[in-house]
């Protein structure tokens, strides 16, 4: 895909109706790199944060459901949010694609689309992703989406659970950052 108009996905703001999608994404095989499935209470809190973030008008972040085209089926989530990393204000991104839809370029297309959203928000220069060192597919998404590999880092996610991740960074002000790698 050489442009977002060729994208197989559309991003739609996360809504109250997306709780069942979040519940489906809470499966063990989708959360193994994130500390495992969350409790129903934690999931409800996450849903509330996603809904709140999806209506943010300050440029600090957004959360989306990923809709596969032309099927018009919700197949995952992606978002970006402001955070401090190494003393700098940046955006962070993260995504999930349901198992039956993985391996088809959906996460990469969604990552390119969310980068365009973060770029348009214009609050921060860099978008970071922090996939686990042993999450090959997510690290591949970062590479294909044109992120720069910064190296391995210690990370805590969820809070209280140390993990090793790869710090990937996309310069939202670079004209080259809109084109995926091969």
C-alpha positions, 0 to 999 in steps of 0.5 A: 500500500502506498497511501492511506487511500489504499488502506484495507482499514478505516479507523473509527472512534472508540464508543460505548458499543465497543465493550464486546470487542474489547472483551474479545481482545482480552483473550490469553493469546492476545494478551500474553505479551501484556501480562495476560487477560484482565479482570472484568473490572479492569476491562470496564476501566480500560473501556471507560478510558478508551471512550474518554480518549476517543472524544479527546479534543486536546490533541493528547490522544485518541482511541479507535476500533479498526474496521476491515474494508470492504467487509465493514467488520471491527477487527481490533483496536489502535490508539495513540496517547501522550506520555513522557518518555526519557524526559520528553513529551511524546505519543505512544501507540499500541494495537490489537488485531483479533486472531482470525484477521492477523497476518494480513497487513491490518495492523500495519495499515492501522498503524500508518492510519493512526500515525496520520491521526497523531501527525494531524493532532500536532502536539508531539513530534514523535510516536513511540511503540514498545512491543515486547522483545519476544513479540515478533509480529508487533516488532515487524509492524513497527519496521513495516510502518517506517518506525526507527529502531532505538533499541531494547528497554526496560518497561513496566506493563501492566504497572508492577510487571517489568518486561523487556521491550523494543523502543521504536520511534516514528518522526511525525514531522519527517516527510518519509514517515508516511511511507511504509517500509518493505 
